């Protein structure tokens, strides 16, 4: 009789230990995903800043070209006309690279996630373990029937 109580206590301890291990595992996965997301955001911001440098060089070259043509063609305004759309592009890129555009985008994303959930739904819903196994089984069958065809 003492053995069954001892076994139940050990079983309970093992269950608690496994639950704790799983909680730590989930927390680590969440932490890893968050760090990966932060790295992706940092890479995206760095990419936008690099693109801003290229747009800046192009914009300054366009200004020099337009000023030269403006003087050469006796102050006709068609020489500076391309600067108007380029100014909008330059302003957008500078706001994206150095302004608070990323913050405004994340606020809008939060708004979409809270109030427009229907825009975020997947076409066939969230994949289930059964649907993944079915697709895996179908791929295995296709390999058996057509071993030389590439996977889709």
Backbone bond lengths (Angstrom), bond angles and torsions (degrees), N, CA, C in turn:
res aa  C-N    CA-C-N  psi(-1)  N-CA   C-N-CA  omega(-1)  CA-C   N-CA-C  phi
1 X - - - 1.432 - - 1.518 110.58 -
2 X 1.301 116.52 -37.88 1.446 120.39 178.40 1.515 112.14 -64.84
3 X 1.330 115.67 -29.52 1.462 120.02 179.46 1.522 111.94 -66.82
4 X 1.338 117.46 -38.18 1.470 119.80 -178.45 1.516 110.84 -68.06
5 X 1.332 117.37 -37.67 1.467 119.70 178.40 1.524 109.30 -67.40
6 X 1.331 116.29 -42.22 1.449 121.24 179.15 1.532 110.38 -63.69
7 X 1.342 116.37 -41.26 1.467 120.40 178.88 1.524 111.08 -65.53
8 X 1.337 116.19 -39.64 1.470 119.30 178.67 1.517 110.88 -65.40
9 X 1.341 116.42 -39.71 1.465 119.93 177.93 1.529 110.57 -63.86
10 X 1.335 115.94 -43.57 1.472 119.85 178.08 1.523 110.85 -63.13
11 X 1.334 115.98 -41.67 1.459 120.19 178.87 1.525 110.68 -61.72
12 X 1.326 116.18 -43.38 1.473 121.53 179.41 1.528 110.11 -63.96
13 X 1.330 117.38 -43.06 1.464 121.37 178.33 1.524 110.94 -62.97
14 X 1.331 115.46 -42.39 1.467 119.20 178.63 1.530 111.17 -63.77
15 X 1.331 116.50 -41.45 1.468 120.27 177.89 1.523 110.70 -61.61
16 X 1.325 116.41 -44.94 1.468 120.11 178.93 1.520 110.97 -62.84
17 X 1.321 116.17 -41.13 1.457 120.62 179.28 1.527 110.99 -63.95
18 X 1.320 117.13 -44.19 1.469 121.32 179.22 1.525 110.51 -64.44
19 X 1.333 116.99 -40.45 1.459 120.82 177.47 1.522 110.45 -62.32
20 X 1.318 116.66 -43.13 1.465 120.61 179.19 1.528 110.87 -64.58
21 X 1.315 116.65 -42.46 1.471 120.98 178.22 1.530 109.79 -61.64
22 X 1.328 117.30 -44.32 1.461 120.41 179.32 1.523 111.40 -64.00
23 X 1.337 117.34 -39.13 1.464 119.83 176.96 1.523 111.30 -62.44
24 X 1.323 116.63 -42.81 1.471 120.51 178.14 1.531 109.53 -63.55
25 X 1.317 116.14 -41.37 1.466 120.72 -179.92 1.529 110.72 -62.11
26 X 1.322 116.91 -44.88 1.468 120.84 179.61 1.525 110.24 -64.91
27 X 1.338 116.86 -43.00 1.462 119.84 178.61 1.519 111.13 -61.73
28 X 1.315 117.36 -39.45 1.468 120.57 178.43 1.524 110.71 -66.74
29 X 1.328 117.38 -40.85 1.459 119.84 177.57 1.522 111.18 -63.00
30 X 1.329 116.65 -42.85 1.462 119.72 177.89 1.523 110.87 -62.81
31 X 1.318 116.67 -42.22 1.456 121.22 179.13 1.531 110.63 -63.74
32 X 1.337 116.14 -41.51 1.458 120.16 178.96 1.527 110.63 -64.13
33 X 1.317 117.58 -44.37 1.461 121.08 179.57 1.532 110.91 -63.18
34 X 1.321 116.20 -39.86 1.458 119.28 178.95 1.531 110.62 -65.47
35 X 1.321 117.18 -42.15 1.460 119.74 178.09 1.523 111.06 -64.83
36 X 1.320 117.51 -38.24 1.470 120.20 177.54 1.531 110.14 -65.63
37 X 1.325 117.16 -39.63 1.457 120.31 177.76 1.519 110.33 -63.53
38 X 1.341 116.98 -43.22 1.458 120.36 178.64 1.526 110.86 -61.29
39 X 1.309 116.86 -40.04 1.469 120.05 178.81 1.523 111.02 -66.27
40 X 1.326 116.48 -40.37 1.469 119.39 177.95 1.524 111.51 -63.96
41 X 1.328 116.76 -40.47 1.466 120.35 178.15 1.522 109.95 -65.26
42 X 1.329 116.87 -42.89 1.462 120.15 178.61 1.524 110.87 -62.42
43 X 1.322 117.23 -40.42 1.465 120.31 177.09 1.524 111.44 -64.68
44 X 1.321 116.91 -39.33 1.463 120.54 179.28 1.530 110.66 -65.45
45 X 1.329 116.94 -41.67 1.466 120.31 178.19 1.529 110.03 -65.29
46 X 1.328 116.96 -43.51 1.460 120.48 178.49 1.529 111.00 -61.83
47 X 1.327 116.33 -39.62 1.465 120.04 177.75 1.523 110.54 -63.33
48 X 1.336 116.75 -42.40 1.463 119.84 179.25 1.519 111.16 -65.19
49 X 1.312 117.53 -36.08 1.463 119.81 177.87 1.522 110.94 -67.61
50 X 1.315 116.46 -40.59 1.462 119.50 177.44 1.524 110.41 -63.84
51 X 1.316 116.79 -41.71 1.459 120.70 177.05 1.526 110.90 -63.54
52 X 1.327 116.21 -35.06 1.460 120.81 177.45 1.526 110.69 -61.69
53 X 1.324 117.77 -40.01 1.469 120.34 178.47 1.527 110.81 -61.62
54 X 1.320 116.65 -42.62 1.458 120.18 179.64 1.528 110.87 -66.98
55 X 1.327 116.82 -43.88 1.458 119.36 176.99 1.520 110.97 -62.71
56 X 1.325 116.95 -37.46 1.456 120.85 178.50 1.514 111.78 -62.37
57 X 1.324 116.42 -44.19 1.465 120.06 177.79 1.532 110.77 -62.85
58 X 1.312 116.16 -43.15 1.460 119.98 178.55 1.524 110.90 -64.11
59 X 1.327 116.23 -40.63 1.460 121.36 -179.10 1.527 110.97 -65.10
60 X 1.322 116.92 -44.28 1.465 120.00 178.59 1.532 111.55 -65.08
61 X 1.320 116.72 -38.15 1.457 120.14 175.65 1.524 110.66 -63.93
62 X 1.316 117.00 -40.52 1.466 120.94 178.87 1.528 111.31 -65.32
63 X 1.334 115.92 -39.02 1.472 118.87 177.90 1.526 110.06 -63.46
64 X 1.319 116.85 -44.98 1.473 119.88 179.29 1.526 110.56 -61.87
65 X 1.325 116.82 -43.38 1.465 120.79 179.38 1.528 110.58 -63.75
66 X 1.334 117.23 -43.84 1.464 120.73 -179.11 1.522 111.26 -66.03
67 X 1.327 117.13 -39.73 1.469 119.80 179.05 1.525 110.87 -65.10
68 X 1.325 116.39 -40.86 1.469 120.04 177.61 1.519 110.64 -63.29
69 X 1.314 116.92 -45.61 1.468 120.24 179.81 1.528 111.71 -68.48
70 X 1.304 116.33 -33.16 1.464 119.86 179.49 1.529 109.86 -64.55
71 X 1.347 116.74 -41.72 1.459 120.11 177.71 1.523 111.04 -71.06
72 X 1.310 116.47 -37.53 1.461 120.83 -175.89 1.531 112.50 -70.35
73 X 1.325 117.67 -37.50 1.462 121.01 -176.72 1.529 112.54 -94.69
74 X 1.278 117.30 26.13 1.469 122.73 173.77 1.530 112.47 58.65
75 X 1.315 114.86 49.99 1.469 121.75 172.98 1.532 113.94 61.82
76 X 1.297 116.36 42.66 1.469 119.55 172.99 1.525 107.87 -90.30
77 X 1.296 115.32 137.40 1.464 119.41 -170.67 1.529 114.57 -76.59
78 X 1.324 119.18 -11.21 1.466 118.75 -179.39 1.524 111.54 -67.50
79 X 1.301 118.35 -18.58 1.464 121.21 -179.53 1.527 111.76 -71.16
80 X 1.326 117.25 -29.02 1.465 119.10 -179.55 1.525 112.69 -100.92
81 X 1.313 117.82 0.77 1.468 121.36 -178.49 1.536 113.08 -58.55
82 X 1.340 120.61 -39.44 1.471 119.28 179.59 1.531 113.67 -64.80
83 X 1.319 117.31 -17.53 1.462 119.05 -178.27 1.523 112.64 -71.12
84 X 1.312 117.69 -22.54 1.471 119.83 -178.28 1.529 111.07 -65.20
85 X 1.346 120.26 -55.44 1.476 117.72 177.97 1.524 112.70 -67.04
86 X 1.336 116.86 -33.07 1.460 118.79 178.41 1.529 111.10 -64.81
87 X 1.319 117.14 -31.67 1.466 120.29 177.72 1.523 110.75 -64.93
88 X 1.325 116.91 -39.90 1.465 119.38 177.53 1.528 111.38 -65.69
89 X 1.320 116.81 -42.51 1.465 120.45 178.39 1.524 110.41 -62.49
90 X 1.320 115.45 -43.70 1.464 119.90 -179.61 1.533 110.96 -64.60
91 X 1.317 117.64 -42.01 1.467 120.81 179.16 1.525 110.79 -64.42
92 X 1.328 117.11 -41.51 1.462 120.54 178.83 1.526 110.38 -62.15
93 X 1.330 116.84 -47.82 1.459 120.32 -177.88 1.526 111.79 -65.48
94 X 1.342 117.51 -38.22 1.464 118.62 178.93 1.527 110.82 -67.90
95 X 1.330 117.10 -37.30 1.466 120.34 176.83 1.524 110.50 -65.95
96 X 1.326 117.16 -38.37 1.456 121.40 179.70 1.525 111.03 -69.25
97 X 1.331 116.47 -40.11 1.463 120.07 -175.45 1.518 112.93 -80.25
98 X 1.335 117.28 -40.10 1.462 119.49 -172.74 1.523 114.34 -124.97
99 X 1.296 117.98 -11.65 1.458 120.73 -178.59 1.509 112.02 -90.66
100 X 1.327 115.72 -157.20 1.458 119.99 -179.55 1.526 111.71 -105.49
101 X 1.314 116.74 27.09 1.463 121.20 179.58 1.527 110.90 -61.95
102 X 1.326 117.57 -39.66 1.466 120.86 -179.79 1.535 109.41 -61.78
103 X 1.325 116.81 -39.33 1.468 120.10 177.64 1.528 110.50 -65.09
104 X 1.324 117.67 -44.07 1.473 120.47 179.30 1.523 110.88 -63.87
105 X 1.324 116.94 -36.64 1.469 120.62 177.73 1.527 109.67 -65.79
106 X 1.336 117.84 -42.88 1.466 119.32 -179.67 1.526 111.41 -67.89
107 X 1.349 118.12 -34.37 1.465 120.52 175.70 1.530 110.01 -64.19
108 X 1.323 116.37 -42.34 1.468 119.80 178.23 1.530 110.79 -64.92
109 X 1.337 116.83 -38.80 1.468 120.21 177.49 1.524 110.87 -63.24
110 X 1.335 117.03 -41.04 1.463 120.18 176.95 1.525 110.97 -63.18
111 X 1.321 116.49 -39.19 1.468 120.55 178.01 1.532 110.47 -62.67
112 X 1.310 116.31 -43.43 1.471 120.77 178.65 1.524 110.09 -62.86
113 X 1.327 116.63 -42.49 1.461 120.01 -179.04 1.523 112.05 -66.62
114 X 1.323 117.83 -31.16 1.459 120.68 -178.77 1.518 112.77 -84.76
115 X 1.321 118.09 -41.47 1.456 120.44 -168.67 1.532 114.71 -114.61
116 X 1.320 117.71 -9.84 1.464 119.92 -178.82 1.528 110.25 -131.56
117 X 1.314 116.26 53.83 1.453 122.28 -177.91 1.523 113.01 -59.25
118 X 1.325 117.33 -30.33 1.461 120.31 -177.58 1.526 112.06 -62.58
119 X 1.322 118.37 -24.25 1.462 121.10 177.55 1.524 112.34 -73.28
120 X 1.319 116.25 -18.71 1.459 120.72 -174.64 1.523 113.89 -98.52
121 X 1.312 117.91 -5.77 1.466 119.55 -175.39 1.522 110.25 -70.96
122 X 1.318 114.73 143.48 1.459 121.61 177.90 1.525 109.67 -76.27
123 X 1.331 117.83 149.69 1.467 119.82 -176.81 1.531 114.61 -56.66
124 X 1.305 117.96 -41.47 1.469 120.78 -179.65 1.519 111.52 -111.18
125 X 1.306 117.38 16.93 1.454 120.95 -179.16 1.521 111.38 84.42
126 X 1.305 115.13 -178.25 1.464 120.98 -179.63 1.527 108.69 -73.05
127 X 1.333 117.76 133.57 1.465 119.37 178.37 1.521 111.02 -61.74
128 X 1.310 114.84 142.43 1.463 120.61 177.18 1.522 109.13 -108.92
129 X 1.318 115.12 166.30 1.467 119.12 177.65 1.526 110.11 -61.35
130 X 1.333 116.83 -36.35 1.470 120.28 179.96 1.526 110.97 -66.43
131 X 1.335 118.04 -42.00 1.469 119.85 -179.38 1.522 110.95 -68.13
132 X 1.333 116.97 -35.13 1.465 120.45 177.69 1.524 110.03 -67.83
133 X 1.340 116.93 -43.16 1.471 120.19 177.60 1.517 111.37 -63.97
134 X 1.338 117.46 -39.04 1.460 120.97 178.12 1.524 110.83 -61.60
135 X 1.325 117.64 -45.27 1.463 121.30 179.56 1.523 110.53 -65.26
136 X 1.324 117.01 -40.03 1.454 120.77 178.13 1.527 110.47 -63.18
137 X 1.329 115.89 -41.31 1.462 120.99 178.25 1.534 110.10 -64.28
138 X 1.330 116.92 -42.40 1.465 120.63 178.35 1.524 111.27 -62.70
139 X 1.316 117.27 -40.27 1.464 120.30 177.66 1.519 111.72 -65.22
140 X 1.341 116.72 -39.82 1.463 120.05 176.70 1.522 111.19 -63.07
141 X 1.318 116.96 -42.49 1.470 120.94 177.90 1.527 110.82 -63.04
142 X 1.318 116.64 -40.59 1.462 120.07 179.86 1.526 110.29 -65.55
143 X 1.334 117.70 -37.70 1.460 120.98 177.76 1.530 110.74 -63.13
144 X 1.336 115.71 -38.97 1.452 119.56 -179.32 1.525 110.59 -68.15
145 X 1.340 116.39 -38.93 1.462 120.37 -176.63 1.531 111.73 -79.23
146 X 1.329 116.73 -38.39 1.466 122.17 -176.89 1.529 108.48 -133.62
147 X 1.315 117.33 80.44 1.480 119.07 -173.30 1.519 114.02 -68.83
148 X 1.336 119.14 -18.65 1.445 120.22 -174.92 1.521 113.27 -100.44
149 X 1.327 118.05 -1.41 1.452 120.78 179.05 1.529 109.84 -82.47
150 X 1.340 117.39 140.95 1.471 119.18 177.73 1.533 111.23 -69.99
151 X 1.329 115.51 154.47 1.463 120.86 179.00 1.521 109.95 -72.26
152 X 1.308 115.48 145.83 1.472 121.19 179.89 1.503 108.74 -94.47
